[in-house]
Amino acid sequence: MTMEVENTVYTQLIQNLSDSSNNLTINPSNILPITVNSIRLVEKYSNAEGSVKKQIVYNVLDKLMGNCNVNDKENVLLFLSNTLTNFIDITVSMMKGEYKFDYKMSKVGKKLKDFFLCRK
């Protein structure tokens, strides 16, 4: 079942990238939205526990990195190696409404709220 979910999520992400003007290119400016879309799709298609879902996201992103053009690969890999685990945890918590922070603190907070909560 895990491999089936990986393939479904990967296919959907490739379709999303193909539909955009990215021409199947991953770069530092689109790796976060790609990661968020990966998380959303895994949440949609998998009933597995969190650690399994996280591994699916890792596997899908790894497959994307191997099969797509990657601009500024060093910075994309830096994000993936240093930030991805925490980013997935925070994103999932925000999607479930479990992660709270003061949205009034800045315009950035409002933009984050809009990005994560209003794009379901």
Contact map, one row per residue, 1 for C-alpha under 8 A:
111110000000000000000000000000000000000000000000000000000000000000000000000000000000000000000000000000000000000000000000
111111000000000000000000000000000000000000000100000000010000000000000000000000000000000000000000000000000000000000000000
111111100000000000000000000000000000000000000000000000000000000000000000000000000000000000000000000000000000000000000000
111111110000000000000000000000000000000000000000000000000000000000000000000000000000000000000000000000000000000000000000
111111111000000000000000000000000000000001001100000000010000000000000000000000000000000000000000000000000000000000000000
011111111100000000000000000000000000000001000000000000011011000000000000000000000000000000000000000000000000000000000000
001111111110000000000000000000000000000000000000000000000001000000000000000000000000000000000000000000000000000000000000
000111111111000000000000000000000000000000000000000000000000000000000000000000000000000000000000000000000000000000000000
000011111111100000000000000000000000010011001000000000000001000000000000000000000000000000000000000000000000000000000000
000001111111110000000000000000000000000000000000000000000001001100000000000000000000000000000000000000000000000000000000
000000111111111000000000000000000000000000000000000000000000000000000000000000000000000000000000000000000000000000000000
000000011111111100000000000000000000000000000000000000000000000000000000000000000000000000000000000000000000000000000000
000000001111111110000000000000000100110000000000000000000000000000000000000000000000000000000000000000000000000000000000
000000000111111111000001000000000000000000000000000000000000000100000000000000000000000000000000000000000000000000000000
000000000011111111100000000000000000000000000000000000000000000000000000000000000000000000000000000000000000000000000000
000000000001111111110000000000000000000000000000000000000000000000000000000000000000000000000000000000000000000000000000
000000000000111111111111100000000000000000000000000000000000000000000000000000000000000000000000000000000000000000000000
000000000000011111111111000000000000000000000000000000000000000000000000000000000000000000000000000000000000000000000000
000000000000001111111000000000000000000000000000000000000000000000000000000000000000000000000000000000000000000000000000
000000000000000111111110000000000000000000000000000000000000000000000000000000000000000000000000000000000000000000000000
000000000000000011111110000000000000000000000000000000000000000000000000000000000000000000000000000000000000000000000000
000000000000000011011111110000000000000000000000000000000000000000000000000000000000000000000000000000000000000000000000
000000000000000011011111100000000000000000000000000000000000000000000000000000000000000000000000000000000000000000000000
000000000000010011000111110000000000000000000000000000000000000000011000000000000000000000000000000000000000000000000000
000000000000000010000111111000000000000000000000000000000000000000011110000000000000000000000000000000000000000000000000
000000000000000000000101111101100000000000000000000000000000000010011110000000000000000000000000000000000000000000000000
000000000000000000000000111111100000000000000000000000000000000000000111100100000000000000000000000000000000000000000000
000000000000000000000000011111110000000000000000000000000000000000000011001100000000000000000000000000000000000000000000
000000000000000000000000001111110000000000000000000000000000000000000000000000000000000000000000000000000000000000000000
000000000000000000000000011111111100000000000000000000000000000000000000000000000000000000000000000000000000000000000000
000000000000000000000000011111111110000000000000000000000000000000000000000100000000000000000000000000000000000000000000
000000000000000000000000000111111111000000000000000000000000000000000000000000000000000000000000000000000000000000000000
000000000000000000000000000001111111100000000000000000000000000000000000000000000000000000000000000000000000000000000000
000000000000100000000000000001111111110000000000000000000000000000000000000000000000000000000000000000000000000000000000
000000000000000000000000000000111111111000000000000000001000100000000000000000000000000000000000000000000000000000000000
000000000000000000000000000000011111111100000000000000000000000000000000000000000000000100100000000000000000000000000000
000000000000100000000000000000001111111110000000000000000000000000000000000000000000000000000000000000000000000000000000
000000001000100000000000000000000111111111000000000000001001100000000000000000000000000000000000000000000000000000000000
000000000000000000000000000000000011111111100000000000001000000000000000000000000000000100110000000000000000000000000000
000000000000000000000000000000000001111111110000000000000000000000000000000000000000000000000000000000000000000000000000
000000001000000000000000000000000000111111111000000000000000000000000000000000000000000000000000000000000000000000000000
000011001000000000000000000000000000011111111100000010011000000000000000000000000000000000000000000000000000000000000000
000000000000000000000000000000000000001111111110000010000000000000000000000000000000000000000000000000000000000000000000
000000000000000000000000000000000000000111111100000000000000000000000000000000000000000000000000000000000000000000000000
000010001000000000000000000000000000000011111110000000000000000000000000000000000000000000000000000000000000000000000000
010010000000000000000000000000000000000001111111000010000000000000000000000000000000000000000000000000000000000000000000
000000000000000000000000000000000000000000101111100000000000000000000000000000000000000000000000000000000000000000000000
000000000000000000000000000000000000000000000111110110000000000000000000000000000000000000000000000000000000000000000000
000000000000000000000000000000000000000000000011111110000000000000000000000000000000000000000000000000000000000000000000
000000000000000000000000000000000000000000000001111111000000000000000000000000000000000000000000000000000000000000000000
000000000000000000000000000000000000000000000000111111100000000000000000000000000000000000000000000000000000000000000000
000000000000000000000000000000000000000000000001111111110000000000000000000000000000000000000000000000000000000000000000
000000000000000000000000000000000000000001100101111111111000000000000000000000000000000000000000000000000000000000000000
000000000000000000000000000000000000000000000000011111111100000000000000000000000000100100000000000000000000000000000000
000000000000000000000000000000000000000000000000001111111110000000000000000000000000000000000000000000000000000000000000
010011000000000000000000000000000000000001000000000111111111000000000000000000000000000000000000000000000000000000000000
000001000000000000000000000000000010011001000000000011111111100000000000000000000000000000000000000000000000000000000000
000000000000000000000000000000000000000000000000000001111111110000000000000000000000000000000000000000000000000000000000
000001000000000000000000000000000000000000000000000000111111111000000000000000000000000000000000000000000000000000000000
000001101100000000000000000000000000010000000000000000011111111100000000000000000000000000000000000000000000000000000000
000000000000000000000000000000000010010000000000000000001111111110000000000000000000000000000000000000000000000000000000
000000000000000000000000000000000000000000000000000000000111111111000000000000000000000000000000000000000000000000000000
000000000100000000000000000000000000000000000000000000000011111111100000000000000000000000000000000000000000000000000000
000000000100010000000000000000000000000000000000000000000001111111110000000000000000000000000000000000000000000000000000
000000000000000000000000010000000000000000000000000000000000111111111100000000000000000000000000000000000000000000000000
000000000000000000000000000000000000000000000000000000000000011111110000000000000000000000000000000000000000000000000000
000000000000000000000000000000000000000000000000000000000000001111111000000000000000000000000000000000000000000000000000
000000000000000000000001110000000000000000000000000000000000000111111100000000000000000000000000000000000000000000000000
000000000000000000000001110000000000000000000000000000000000000010111110000000000000000000000000000000000000000000000000
000000000000000000000000111000000000000000000000000000000000000010011111100100000000000000000000000000000000000000000000
000000000000000000000000111100000000000000000000000000000000000000001111100000000000000000000000000000000000000000000000
000000000000000000000000001100000000000000000000000000000000000000000111111100000000000000000000000000000000000000000000
000000000000000000000000001000000000000000000000000000000000000000000111111110000000000000000000000000000000000000000000
000000000000000000000000000000000000000000000000000000000000000000000001111111000000000000000000000000000000000000000000
000000000000000000000000000100000000000000000000000000000000000000000001111111100000000000000000000000000000000000000000
000000000000000000000000001100100000000000000000000000000000000000000101111111110000000000000000000000000000000000000000
000000000000000000000000000000000000000000000000000000000000000000000000111111111000000000000000000000000000000000000000
000000000000000000000000000000000000000000000000000000000000000000000000011111111110000000000000000000000000000000000000
000000000000000000000000000000000000000000000000000000000000000000000000001111111111000000000000000000000000000000000000
000000000000000000000000000000000000000000000000000000000000000000000000000111111111000000000000000000000000000000000000
000000000000000000000000000000000000000000000000000000000000000000000000000011111111000000000000000000000000000000000000
000000000000000000000000000000000000000000000000000000000000000000000000000001111111100000000000000000000000000000000000
000000000000000000000000000000000000000000000000000000000000000000000000000001111111111000000000000000000000000000000000
000000000000000000000000000000000000000000000000000000000000000000000000000000111111111100000000000000000000000000000000
000000000000000000000000000000000000000000000000000001000000000000000000000000000111111110000000000000000000000000000000
000000000000000000000000000000000000000000000000000000000000000000000000000000000011111111000000000000000000000000000000
000000000000000000000000000000000000000000000000000000000000000000000000000000000011111111100000000000000000000000000000
000000000000000000000000000000000001001000000000000001000000000000000000000000000001111111110000000000000000000000000000
000000000000000000000000000000000000000000000000000000000000000000000000000000000000111111111000000000000000000000000000
000000000000000000000000000000000000000000000000000000000000000000000000000000000000011111111100001000000000000000000000
000000000000000000000000000000000001001000000000000000000000000000000000000000000000001111111110000000000000000000010000
000000000000000000000000000000000000001000000000000000000000000000000000000000000000000111111111000000000000000000000000
000000000000000000000000000000000000000000000000000000000000000000000000000000000000000011111111111000000000000000000000
000000000000000000000000000000000000000000000000000000000000000000000000000000000000000001111111111100000000000000011000
000000000000000000000000000000000000000000000000000000000000000000000000000000000000000000111111110000000000000000011000
000000000000000000000000000000000000000000000000000000000000000000000000000000000000000000011111111000000000000000000000
000000000000000000000000000000000000000000000000000000000000000000000000000000000000000000001111111100000000000000000000
000000000000000000000000000000000000000000000000000000000000000000000000000000000000000000001111111100000000000000000000
000000000000000000000000000000000000000000000000000000000000000000000000000000000000000001001101111110000000000000000000
000000000000000000000000000000000000000000000000000000000000000000000000000000000000000000000100111111000000000000000000
000000000000000000000000000000000000000000000000000000000000000000000000000000000000000000000000001111100000000000000000
000000000000000000000000000000000000000000000000000000000000000000000000000000000000000000000000000111111000100000000000
000000000000000000000000000000000000000000000000000000000000000000000000000000000000000000000000000011111110110010000000
000000000000000000000000000000000000000000000000000000000000000000000000000000000000000000000000000001111110110000000000
000000000000000000000000000000000000000000000000000000000000000000000000000000000000000000000000000001111110100000000000
000000000000000000000000000000000000000000000000000000000000000000000000000000000000000000000000000000111111110000000000
000000000000000000000000000000000000000000000000000000000000000000000000000000000000000000000000000000111111111000000000
000000000000000000000000000000000000000000000000000000000000000000000000000000000000000000000000000000000111111100000000
000000000000000000000000000000000000000000000000000000000000000000000000000000000000000000000000000001111111111110000000
000000000000000000000000000000000000000000000000000000000000000000000000000000000000000000000000000000110111111111000000
000000000000000000000000000000000000000000000000000000000000000000000000000000000000000000000000000000000011111111100000
000000000000000000000000000000000000000000000000000000000000000000000000000000000000000000000000000000000001111111110000
000000000000000000000000000000000000000000000000000000000000000000000000000000000000000000000000000000100000111111111100
000000000000000000000000000000000000000000000000000000000000000000000000000000000000000000000000000000000000011111111110
000000000000000000000000000000000000000000000000000000000000000000000000000000000000000000000000000000000000001111111110
000000000000000000000000000000000000000000000000000000000000000000000000000000000000000000100110000000000000000111111111
000000000000000000000000000000000000000000000000000000000000000000000000000000000000000000000110000000000000000011111111
000000000000000000000000000000000000000000000000000000000000000000000000000000000000000000000000000000000000000011111111
000000000000000000000000000000000000000000000000000000000000000000000000000000000000000000000000000000000000000001111111
000000000000000000000000000000000000000000000000000000000000000000000000000000000000000000000000000000000000000000011111
